[in-house]
């Protein structure tokens, strides 16, 4: 049976407050072997880390999302550094730039993002990247840190953007956005140029419920148990078997987050 790794779960979203343990159990029942929990600020990083330390097969990021950049304390880098040294913390982020919503001033976003790139470079950690309407600025900063590894989380861009990320050595996170016929045209085209060994599967739960899911939950909430829907859609696009997609994306997960020694599942 094919097994999957979900490289993007917002487990401490309030949408999971009533049944967090059941969500993990359903993921396990649906052949999800490992999870990556996404952190958006220092408190969520600490919550995710504590959860990982009590559950096998679960890892997390630690960092500051661009939306939260304006709210960091003066000593945020000093607080973040020890979190990044924890074995369960496998990437810096979610970090990057968001010039669409501008919840934080752009100059602050740039500063906080670059400081996280510096940490990632220093500590030899991959980055977990967010970008919206800020591609040129994001690319310029990434190019200033050669050797940075990581993943472009929830990639929704075009072929040119994909190629630029691939040239940097990044992996590409594919979510249920791919399953949305209303807005997946550019992504569907770009997928044809995306090698299987550079793809990670992500639900971004509780967001981005795949529209192609036959039995949608009444609450319209996404969760890791639905990762196979994204994998199936991707397999059909690339004319591959579901088993091929599951196996290679799981290997990619282990490789980019340096988990080859961590074989334990959920």
Backbone as CSV, one residue per row, in Angstrom:
resi,resn,N_x,N_y,N_z,CA_x,CA_y,CA_z,C_x,C_y,C_z
1,UNK,0.848,-1.198,0.000,0.000,0.000,0.000,0.884,1.249,0.000
2,UNK,0.551,2.233,-0.821,1.315,3.471,-0.881,1.171,4.240,0.426
3,UNK,2.275,4.847,0.871,2.223,5.700,2.057,2.728,7.092,1.690
4,UNK,2.307,8.083,2.448,2.530,9.474,2.087,3.158,10.263,3.228
5,UNK,3.818,11.347,2.866,4.287,12.348,3.821,3.596,13.658,3.499
6,UNK,2.999,14.264,4.501,2.345,15.568,4.326,3.309,16.642,4.805
7,UNK,3.834,17.419,3.857,4.872,18.399,4.170,4.312,19.771,4.506
8,UNK,3.081,19.823,5.000,2.524,21.126,5.371,1.210,21.022,6.096
9,UNK,1.253,21.087,7.432,0.033,20.996,8.242,0.057,22.114,9.279
10,UNK,-1.022,22.889,9.333,-1.173,23.933,10.355,-1.970,23.341,11.515
11,UNK,-1.330,22.463,12.275,-2.056,21.635,13.238,-2.647,22.445,14.384
12,UNK,-2.056,23.593,14.695,-2.578,24.381,15.811,-3.490,25.515,15.352
13,UNK,-3.995,25.385,14.137,-5.128,26.217,13.734,-6.298,25.917,14.672
14,UNK,-7.083,26.950,14.993,-8.230,26.719,15.877,-9.267,25.801,15.243
15,UNK,-9.176,25.569,13.947,-10.101,24.631,13.307,-9.874,23.190,13.771
16,UNK,-8.719,22.933,14.378,-8.431,21.590,14.870,-8.538,21.475,16.396
17,UNK,-8.990,22.519,17.054,-9.002,22.501,18.517,-9.861,21.382,19.097
18,UNK,-10.948,21.042,18.425,-11.886,20.062,18.996,-11.474,18.615,18.748
19,UNK,-10.605,18.374,17.754,-10.337,16.966,17.410,-8.918,16.744,16.880
20,UNK,-7.945,17.437,17.462,-6.564,17.340,16.978,-6.061,15.897,16.993
21,UNK,-6.312,15.170,18.055,-5.845,13.781,18.145,-6.512,12.913,17.089
22,UNK,-7.795,13.147,16.836,-8.511,12.359,15.833,-7.984,12.637,14.425
23,UNK,-7.579,13.883,14.168,-6.995,14.230,12.865,-5.722,13.424,12.623
24,UNK,-4.899,13.310,13.645,-3.670,12.514,13.519,-4.004,11.041,13.301
25,UNK,-4.983,10.548,14.005,-5.364,9.136,13.862,-5.924,8.868,12.471
26,UNK,-6.736,9.779,11.937,-7.266,9.589,10.587,-6.143,9.626,9.553
27,UNK,-5.176,10.485,9.766,-4.029,10.524,8.854,-3.332,9.164,8.827
28,UNK,-3.111,8.625,9.982,-2.469,7.301,10.087,-3.283,6.242,9.360
29,UNK,-4.598,6.284,9.524,-5.469,5.305,8.877,-5.478,5.447,7.364
30,UNK,-5.113,6.624,6.867,-5.086,6.878,5.425,-3.654,6.875,4.876
31,UNK,-2.805,6.106,5.523,-1.451,5.813,5.025,-0.523,7.022,5.009
32,UNK,-0.801,7.989,5.871,0.147,9.096,6.042,1.177,8.665,7.075
33,UNK,2.423,8.648,6.668,3.486,8.118,7.512,4.167,9.192,8.350
34,UNK,4.372,10.362,7.752,5.060,11.446,8.455,4.394,12.785,8.137
35,UNK,4.500,13.704,9.093,3.905,15.033,8.965,4.939,16.104,9.263
36,UNK,4.812,17.236,8.582,5.574,18.423,8.924,4.592,19.498,9.367
37,UNK,4.741,19.968,10.596,3.884,21.013,11.136,4.511,22.372,10.842
38,UNK,3.703,23.308,10.343,4.184,24.624,9.922,4.023,25.626,11.061
39,UNK,5.088,26.370,11.318,5.049,27.412,12.347,5.032,28.795,11.705
40,UNK,4.253,29.707,12.288,4.148,31.063,11.751,4.756,32.115,12.661
41,UNK,5.000,31.759,13.920,5.618,32.702,14.850,6.272,31.903,15.978
42,UNK,6.878,32.586,16.938,7.600,31.893,17.999,6.685,31.062,18.901
43,UNK,5.528,31.582,19.334,4.651,30.737,20.160,4.192,29.472,19.442
44,UNK,3.824,29.592,18.155,3.400,28.399,17.429,4.573,27.444,17.225
45,UNK,5.771,27.969,17.045,6.954,27.118,16.934,7.114,26.277,18.196
46,UNK,6.916,26.892,19.358,7.040,26.162,20.623,5.937,25.114,20.770
47,UNK,4.708,25.455,20.369,3.609,24.488,20.412,3.895,23.290,19.518
48,UNK,4.336,23.570,18.301,4.629,22.486,17.365,5.748,21.596,17.882
49,UNK,6.796,22.215,18.413,7.917,21.438,18.925,7.470,20.518,20.059
50,UNK,6.680,21.041,20.984,6.200,20.212,22.098,5.388,19.032,21.592
51,UNK,4.569,19.259,20.590,3.778,18.170,20.015,4.695,17.125,19.385
52,UNK,5.676,17.577,18.631,6.601,16.649,17.965,7.364,15.794,18.970
53,UNK,7.714,16.389,20.087,8.488,15.654,21.094,7.685,14.550,21.759
54,UNK,6.360,14.582,21.549,5.492,13.562,22.154,4.811,12.662,21.133
55,UNK,5.183,12.804,19.855,4.559,11.998,18.802,5.618,11.571,17.793
56,UNK,5.663,10.300,17.483,6.606,9.824,16.475,6.108,10.166,15.077
57,UNK,7.044,10.328,14.163,6.692,10.595,12.772,6.239,12.011,12.493
58,UNK,6.382,12.916,13.467,5.940,14.299,13.305,7.135,15.226,13.518
59,UNK,7.332,16.149,12.587,8.420,17.119,12.633,7.829,18.505,12.416
60,UNK,8.638,19.546,12.583,8.083,20.883,12.432,9.125,21.878,11.945
61,UNK,8.630,23.035,11.545,9.460,24.187,11.248,9.452,25.101,12.474
62,UNK,10.367,26.067,12.484,10.343,27.131,13.492,10.762,28.414,12.805
63,UNK,9.966,29.458,12.985,10.300,30.708,12.325,9.158,31.697,12.370
64,UNK,9.274,32.738,11.518,8.324,33.853,11.522,7.797,34.084,10.112
65,UNK,6.501,33.942,9.966,5.788,34.200,8.715,5.820,35.707,8.423
66,UNK,5.843,36.103,7.137,5.840,37.540,6.853,4.659,38.293,7.442
67,UNK,3.516,37.644,7.584,2.374,38.316,8.212,2.684,38.724,9.649
68,UNK,3.551,37.948,10.319,3.845,38.174,11.734,5.120,38.989,11.950
69,UNK,5.761,39.412,10.858,7.080,40.029,10.973,7.076,41.289,11.835
70,UNK,6.020,42.074,11.742,5.974,43.338,12.487,5.810,43.133,13.987
71,UNK,5.416,41.935,14.392,5.133,41.699,15.805,6.219,40.978,16.573
72,UNK,7.382,40.787,15.966,8.423,40.023,16.671,9.016,40.848,17.817
73,UNK,9.383,40.198,18.931,10.063,40.919,20.008,11.492,41.271,19.602
74,UNK,12.095,42.158,20.333,13.436,42.625,19.974,14.466,41.498,19.983
75,UNK,14.247,40.488,20.808,15.213,39.383,20.911,14.742,38.129,20.192
76,UNK,13.947,38.304,19.136,13.337,37.139,18.495,14.365,36.185,17.891
77,UNK,15.445,36.704,17.374,16.474,35.821,16.798,17.093,34.958,17.893
78,UNK,17.346,35.559,19.053,17.914,34.808,20.173,16.942,33.736,20.671
79,UNK,15.635,34.024,20.568,14.633,33.023,20.961,14.516,31.906,19.920
80,UNK,14.665,32.272,18.652,14.492,31.291,17.587,15.665,30.326,17.497
81,UNK,16.867,30.807,17.727,18.058,29.981,17.526,18.008,28.650,18.294
82,UNK,17.702,28.632,19.606,17.659,27.333,20.301,16.565,26.402,19.782
83,UNK,15.456,26.957,19.321,14.413,26.111,18.738,14.941,25.393,17.503
84,UNK,15.716,26.100,16.696,16.246,25.511,15.457,17.295,24.440,15.728
85,UNK,17.819,24.411,16.935,18.794,23.377,17.288,18.137,22.099,17.807
86,UNK,16.813,22.120,17.957,16.093,20.927,18.405,15.986,19.917,17.257
87,UNK,16.217,18.628,17.517,16.185,17.624,16.441,14.874,17.558,15.671
88,UNK,13.757,17.812,16.334,12.451,17.720,15.657,12.182,18.907,14.742
89,UNK,12.957,19.989,14.895,12.779,21.181,14.056,13.680,21.027,12.835
90,UNK,13.070,20.824,11.680,13.835,20.424,10.501,13.945,21.511,9.439
91,UNK,13.345,22.692,9.673,13.431,23.769,8.692,13.150,25.105,9.363
92,UNK,13.638,26.172,8.740,13.418,27.542,9.201,12.197,28.101,8.466
93,UNK,11.223,28.555,9.222,10.059,29.119,8.567,8.771,28.789,9.309
94,UNK,7.699,29.138,8.771,7.460,29.554,7.410,7.933,31.000,7.248
95,UNK,8.864,31.237,6.328,9.436,32.565,6.164,9.358,32.986,4.697
96,UNK,9.479,34.279,4.478,9.417,34.767,3.110,8.803,36.146,3.048
97,UNK,8.118,36.417,1.934,7.552,37.742,1.681,6.110,37.620,1.202
98,UNK,5.255,38.523,1.661,3.865,38.577,1.204,3.502,40.030,0.955
99,UNK,3.574,40.439,-0.325,3.253,41.802,-0.710,1.821,41.902,-1.232
100,UNK,1.035,40.831,-1.008,-0.367,40.846,-1.400,-1.210,41.452,-0.284
101,UNK,-1.060,40.919,0.903,-1.858,41.403,2.027,-1.139,42.488,2.824
102,UNK,0.179,42.470,2.805,0.965,43.508,3.492,0.545,43.664,4.951
103,UNK,0.367,42.551,5.648,0.029,42.628,7.067,1.190,43.193,7.885
104,UNK,2.409,43.066,7.373,3.579,43.710,7.960,4.201,44.615,6.901
105,UNK,4.803,45.748,7.319,5.447,46.628,6.333,6.496,45.863,5.520
106,UNK,6.632,46.213,4.266,7.507,45.450,3.385,8.962,45.483,3.822
107,UNK,9.414,46.618,4.305,10.812,46.674,4.739,11.046,45.784,5.952
108,UNK,10.034,45.670,6.814,10.140,44.770,7.969,10.135,43.314,7.511
109,UNK,9.269,42.982,6.568,9.262,41.627,6.017,10.635,41.260,5.457
110,UNK,11.211,42.167,4.698,12.518,41.902,4.081,13.581,41.670,5.141
111,UNK,13.556,42.480,6.187,14.554,42.353,7.243,14.412,41.023,7.986
112,UNK,13.172,40.678,8.357,12.932,39.451,9.114,13.226,38.225,8.259
113,UNK,12.895,38.294,6.987,13.195,37.184,6.084,14.711,36.998,5.957
114,UNK,15.438,38.090,5.743,16.887,37.946,5.568,17.554,37.418,6.833
115,UNK,17.083,37.832,7.975,17.662,37.309,9.220,17.437,35.800,9.342
116,UNK,16.295,35.317,8.842,16.046,33.874,8.876,16.903,33.139,7.848
117,UNK,17.153,33.768,6.711,18.072,33.169,5.739,19.482,33.088,6.321
118,UNK,19.888,34.091,7.059,21.192,34.070,7.713,21.275,32.915,8.704
119,UNK,20.221,32.730,9.494,20.180,31.620,10.449,20.240,30.271,9.725
120,UNK,19.458,30.148,8.670,19.436,28.895,7.918,20.818,28.585,7.354
121,UNK,21.478,29.590,6.830,22.818,29.407,6.276,23.809,29.017,7.369
122,UNK,23.726,29.702,8.482,24.641,29.443,9.599,24.439,28.051,10.188
123,UNK,23.185,27.669,10.373,22.864,26.405,11.045,22.697,25.240,10.080
124,UNK,22.838,25.524,8.779,22.716,24.472,7.762,21.342,23.809,7.805
125,UNK,20.321,24.646,7.930,18.933,24.170,7.940,18.252,24.562,6.633
126,UNK,17.391,23.711,6.105,16.576,24.132,4.960,15.579,25.209,5.365
127,UNK,15.087,25.945,4.365,14.076,26.977,4.613,12.728,26.506,4.073
128,UNK,11.683,26.980,4.716,10.308,26.658,4.326,9.684,27.975,3.910
129,UNK,9.483,28.150,2.602,9.282,29.474,2.010,7.832,29.790,1.669
130,UNK,7.434,30.998,2.036,6.151,31.580,1.641,6.438,32.746,0.700
131,UNK,5.638,32.877,-0.355,5.782,34.036,-1.247,4.443,34.335,-1.898
132,UNK,4.086,35.619,-1.885,2.882,36.046,-2.593,3.083,37.466,-3.109
133,UNK,3.010,37.607,-4.420,3.160,38.901,-5.094,4.481,39.585,-4.746
134,UNK,5.511,38.785,-4.516,6.817,39.347,-4.137,7.951,38.514,-4.722
135,UNK,7.698,37.893,-5.873,8.643,36.900,-6.376,10.020,37.490,-6.663
136,UNK,10.094,38.633,-7.323,11.395,39.196,-7.696,12.235,39.509,-6.463
137,UNK,11.622,40.102,-5.449,12.355,40.423,-4.217,12.782,39.153,-3.489
138,UNK,11.885,38.168,-3.466,12.215,36.912,-2.781,13.378,36.211,-3.482
139,UNK,13.319,36.161,-4.797,14.368,35.492,-5.565,15.716,36.183,-5.354
140,UNK,15.712,37.516,-5.351,16.958,38.257,-5.163,17.593,37.942,-3.814
141,UNK,16.778,37.865,-2.761,17.321,37.539,-1.444,17.841,36.104,-1.394
142,UNK,17.110,35.177,-1.974,17.552,33.786,-1.983,18.874,33.638,-2.729
143,UNK,19.019,34.348,-3.826,20.259,34.270,-4.602,21.450,34.831,-3.834
144,UNK,21.176,35.677,-2.857,22.256,36.243,-2.039,22.792,35.235,-1.029
145,UNK,22.115,34.088,-0.904,22.534,33.054,0.036,22.707,31.727,-0.710
146,UNK,23.746,31.634,-1.541,23.951,30.403,-2.318,24.150,29.215,-1.382
147,UNK,23.593,28.099,-1.805,23.687,26.898,-0.982,22.489,26.665,-0.091
148,UNK,21.600,27.669,0.000,20.370,27.487,0.775,19.535,26.381,0.137
149,UNK,19.024,25.494,0.958,18.127,24.434,0.488,16.749,24.645,1.103
150,UNK,15.779,23.892,0.625,14.460,23.977,1.220,13.352,23.767,0.221
151,UNK,12.179,24.313,0.559,10.982,24.066,-0.244,10.203,25.356,-0.450
152,UNK,9.743,25.551,-1.674,8.798,26.622,-1.977,7.410,26.088,-1.618
153,UNK,6.950,26.458,-0.438,5.687,25.962,0.108,4.504,26.460,-0.712
154,UNK,3.560,25.552,-0.941,2.300,25.896,-1.622,2.567,26.678,-2.906
155,UNK,3.376,26.100,-3.783,3.713,26.775,-5.030,2.478,26.840,-5.926
156,UNK,2.205,28.048,-6.440,1.044,28.248,-7.322,1.442,29.014,-8.578
157,UNK,2.748,29.131,-8.836,3.224,30.025,-9.875,3.287,29.418,-11.256
158,UNK,4.040,30.098,-12.120,4.131,29.712,-13.519,5.460,29.008,-13.817
159,UNK,5.663,28.667,-15.073,6.865,27.929,-15.471,8.135,28.715,-15.172
160,UNK,8.143,30.014,-15.448,9.347,30.821,-15.223,9.714,30.851,-13.733
161,UNK,8.725,31.007,-12.874,8.983,31.017,-11.440,9.454,29.645,-10.971
162,UNK,8.819,28.610,-11.484,9.225,27.247,-11.146,10.683,27.007,-11.518
163,UNK,11.048,27.390,-12.726,12.409,27.168,-13.198,13.412,27.916,-12.328
164,UNK,13.070,29.130,-11.931,13.970,29.910,-11.075,14.198,29.219,-9.735
165,UNK,13.134,28.692,-9.137,13.270,27.966,-7.876,14.070,26.673,-8.060
166,UNK,13.794,25.965,-9.137,14.539,24.723,-9.382,16.021,25.008,-9.579
167,UNK,16.339,26.103,-10.250,17.738,26.466,-10.469,18.467,26.747,-9.163
168,UNK,17.716,27.156,-8.143,18.303,27.378,-6.817,18.463,26.077,-6.029
169,UNK,17.920,24.987,-6.560,18.005,23.706,-5.869,16.862,23.425,-4.922
170,UNK,15.828,24.255,-4.966,14.700,24.084,-4.054,13.777,22.962,-4.498
171,UNK,13.055,22.393,-3.544,11.944,21.509,-3.842,10.666,22.347,-3.913
172,UNK,9.635,21.772,-4.505,8.398,22.501,-4.771,7.244,21.810,-4.053
173,UNK,6.558,22.571,-3.202,5.414,22.033,-2.472,4.131,22.181,-3.280
174,UNK,3.466,21.052,-3.503,2.221,21.026,-4.282,1.055,20.705,-3.347
175,UNK,0.037,21.550,-3.395,-1.132,21.426,-2.518,-2.392,21.167,-3.330
176,UNK,-3.522,21.227,-2.655,-4.813,21.069,-3.309,-5.149,22.173,-4.291
177,UNK,-4.349,23.236,-4.326,-4.511,24.263,-5.370,-4.502,23.606,-6.745
178,UNK,-3.675,22.558,-6.888,-3.569,21.857,-8.168,-4.901,21.258,-8.592
179,UNK,-5.755,20.935,-7.633,-7.023,20.264,-7.903,-8.171,21.244,-8.137
180,UNK,-7.851,22.531,-8.275,-8.870,23.570,-8.419,-8.883,24.067,-9.857
181,UNK,-9.858,23.615,-10.631,-9.926,23.939,-12.053,-10.164,25.430,-12.297
182,UNK,-10.565,26.179,-11.281,-10.831,27.610,-11.453,-9.549,28.428,-11.533
183,UNK,-8.443,27.901,-10.993,-7.233,28.725,-10.890,-5.927,27.939,-11.037
184,UNK,-6.005,26.719,-11.553,-4.797,25.888,-11.608,-4.106,25.888,-12.962
185,UNK,-4.515,26.754,-13.883,-4.015,26.648,-15.257,-2.492,26.828,-15.343
186,UNK,-1.967,27.888,-14.744,-0.521,28.111,-14.797,0.233,27.002,-14.090
187,UNK,-0.285,26.579,-12.966,0.380,25.513,-12.209,0.360,24.200,-12.981
188,UNK,-0.766,23.882,-13.609,-0.864,22.656,-14.396,0.162,22.636,-15.516
189,UNK,0.348,23.780,-16.171,1.364,23.870,-17.224,2.765,23.700,-16.634
190,UNK,3.027,24.368,-15.517,4.354,24.309,-14.910,4.712,22.898,-14.453
191,UNK,3.709,22.157,-13.997,3.937,20.796,-13.493,4.638,19.920,-14.532
192,UNK,4.377,20.178,-15.796,4.995,19.366,-16.852,6.514,19.492,-16.845
193,UNK,7.033,20.558,-16.265,8.477,20.803,-16.230,9.079,20.512,-14.853
194,UNK,8.275,19.942,-13.979,8.705,19.690,-12.601,9.077,18.222,-12.413
195,UNK,10.359,17.931,-12.205,10.755,16.529,-12.008,10.149,15.949,-10.732
196,UNK,9.830,14.694,-10.762,9.206,14.047,-9.608,10.114,14.085,-8.389
197,UNK,11.432,14.060,-8.603,12.333,14.060,-7.451,12.530,15.439,-6.827
198,UNK,11.721,16.415,-7.280,11.787,17.753,-6.676,10.432,18.173,-6.093
199,UNK,9.524,17.219,-5.909,8.166,17.535,-5.451,7.944,17.068,-4.017
200,UNK,7.302,17.924,-3.231,6.736,17.534,-1.946,5.225,17.691,-2.021
201,UNK,4.512,16.799,-1.373,3.055,16.891,-1.271,2.691,17.554,0.051
202,UNK,1.741,18.496,0.000,1.300,19.211,1.199,-0.217,19.378,1.158
203,UNK,-0.866,19.197,2.280,-2.280,19.564,2.315,-2.461,21.049,2.634
204,UNK,-1.530,21.639,3.408,-1.700,22.974,3.988,-2.968,23.004,4.838
205,UNK,-3.319,21.864,5.401,-4.513,21.754,6.242,-4.441,22.747,7.406
206,UNK,-5.612,23.350,7.728,-6.981,23.043,7.304,-7.429,23.766,6.028
207,UNK,-6.480,24.358,5.308,-6.833,25.149,4.125,-6.748,24.298,2.857
208,UNK,-7.240,24.845,1.756,-7.068,24.279,0.414,-7.601,22.854,0.273
209,UNK,-8.795,22.625,0.748,-9.452,21.336,0.539,-9.530,21.044,-0.954
210,UNK,-9.040,19.887,-1.428,-9.083,19.598,-2.869,-10.514,19.582,-3.399
211,UNK,-10.770,20.370,-4.432,-12.116,20.448,-5.005,-12.528,19.148,-5.682
212,UNK,-11.551,18.316,-6.042,-11.854,17.048,-6.716,-12.216,15.939,-5.734
213,UNK,-12.124,16.201,-4.466,-12.430,15.183,-3.460,-13.898,14.781,-3.577
214,UNK,-14.144,13.493,-3.723,-15.509,13.016,-3.973,-16.421,13.229,-2.770
215,UNK,-15.941,12.859,-1.594,-16.756,12.982,-0.381,-16.181,14.095,0.485
216,UNK,-16.615,15.322,0.223,-16.080,16.466,0.952,-16.713,16.545,2.341
217,UNK,-15.926,16.867,3.357,-16.509,17.013,4.701,-17.442,18.219,4.748
218,UNK,-18.444,18.137,5.573,-19.426,19.218,5.654,-18.802,20.530,6.114
219,UNK,-17.756,20.433,6.935,-17.131,21.656,7.437,-16.128,22.264,6.456
220,UNK,-15.935,21.590,5.307,-15.035,22.073,4.246,-13.592,22.217,4.736
221,UNK,-13.257,21.515,5.769,-11.916,21.589,6.347,-11.003,20.536,5.732
222,UNK,-9.835,20.950,5.336,-8.844,20.006,4.821,-8.097,19.369,5.989
223,UNK,-7.577,18.169,5.768,-6.750,17.525,6.776,-5.812,16.516,6.107
224,UNK,-4.771,16.067,6.820,-3.763,15.205,6.197,-4.318,13.926,5.581
225,UNK,-5.432,13.423,6.080,-6.017,12.205,5.519,-6.346,12.334,4.043
226,UNK,-6.432,13.568,3.532,-6.808,13.788,2.133,-5.605,13.970,1.204
227,UNK,-4.407,13.709,1.685,-3.207,13.943,0.875,-3.194,13.091,-0.392
228,UNK,-3.793,11.905,-0.340,-3.772,11.015,-1.509,-4.551,11.604,-2.682
229,UNK,-5.503,12.509,-2.404,-6.255,13.152,-3.494,-5.321,14.023,-4.340
230,UNK,-4.433,14.742,-3.675,-3.457,15.563,-4.395,-2.496,14.666,-5.161
231,UNK,-2.060,13.598,-4.510,-1.131,12.662,-5.157,-1.752,12.027,-6.394
232,UNK,-3.016,11.676,-6.309,-3.699,11.041,-7.444,-3.832,12.002,-8.614
233,UNK,-4.177,13.247,-8.326,-4.311,14.258,-9.380,-2.957,14.493,-10.050
234,UNK,-1.924,14.587,-9.246,-0.576,14.788,-9.779,-0.138,13.604,-10.625
235,UNK,-0.410,12.402,-10.147,-0.031,11.191,-10.888,-0.692,11.167,-12.261
236,UNK,-1.965,11.538,-12.315,-2.669,11.544,-13.595,-2.066,12.577,-14.552
237,UNK,-1.735,13.757,-14.024,-1.142,14.802,-14.867,0.199,14.371,-15.449
238,UNK,0.988,13.689,-14.634,2.332,13.320,-15.057,2.407,11.902,-15.615
239,UNK,1.240,11.271,-15.744,1.151,9.921,-16.298,2.062,8.945,-15.544
240,UNK,1.901,8.976,-14.232,2.650,8.096,-13.340,1.657,7.317,-12.489
241,UNK,2.128,6.273,-11.869,1.267,5.546,-10.943,1.237,6.271,-9.602
242,UNK,0.168,6.053,-8.857,0.076,6.626,-7.524,1.218,6.129,-6.651
243,UNK,1.585,4.868,-6.807,2.684,4.308,-6.012,3.996,5.026,-6.294
244,UNK,4.251,5.355,-7.557,5.479,6.083,-7.908,5.513,7.447,-7.234
245,UNK,4.395,8.154,-7.291,4.323,9.487,-6.693,4.499,9.398,-5.180
246,UNK,3.819,8.447,-4.554,3.912,8.305,-3.103,5.339,7.979,-2.672
247,UNK,5.966,7.029,-3.355,7.311,6.603,-2.957,8.335,7.717,-3.139
248,UNK,8.310,8.375,-4.303,9.341,9.373,-4.564,9.148,10.626,-3.711
249,UNK,7.911,11.074,-3.544,7.704,12.269,-2.719,8.049,11.999,-1.253
250,UNK,7.873,10.769,-0.795,8.284,10.414,0.564,9.806,10.428,0.686
251,UNK,10.499,9.926,-0.333,11.960,9.997,-0.349,12.428,11.448,-0.368
252,UNK,11.742,12.271,-1.146,12.095,13.686,-1.212,11.957,14.349,0.155
253,UNK,10.889,14.015,0.850,10.630,14.538,2.198,11.795,14.199,3.125
254,UNK,12.203,12.938,3.102,13.307,12.502,3.960,14.610,13.188,3.575
255,UNK,14.811,13.378,2.285,16.077,13.952,1.822,16.188,15.429,2.176
256,UNK,15.179,16.215,1.843,15.301,17.657,2.048,15.332,18.025,3.526
257,UNK,14.612,17.267,4.363,14.588,17.565,5.788,15.581,16.701,6.575
258,UNK,16.405,15.936,5.839,17.512,15.157,6.428,17.007,14.201,7.501
259,UNK,16.034,13.404,7.087,15.375,12.478,7.998,15.661,11.020,7.649
260,UNK,16.712,10.770,6.899,16.957,9.410,6.420,17.083,8.411,7.570
261,UNK,17.494,8.892,8.750,17.617,7.992,9.902,16.311,7.842,10.670
262,UNK,15.332,8.710,10.367,14.047,8.669,11.099,13.044,7.835,10.310
263,UNK,12.931,6.590,10.645,12.027,5.693,9.925,10.680,5.537,10.624
264,UNK,10.569,6.023,11.851,9.310,5.852,12.580,8.199,6.640,11.921
265,UNK,7.010,6.034,11.855,5.848,6.711,11.307,4.893,7.125,12.399
266,UNK,3.736,7.625,11.984,2.718,8.050,12.943,2.251,6.899,13.820
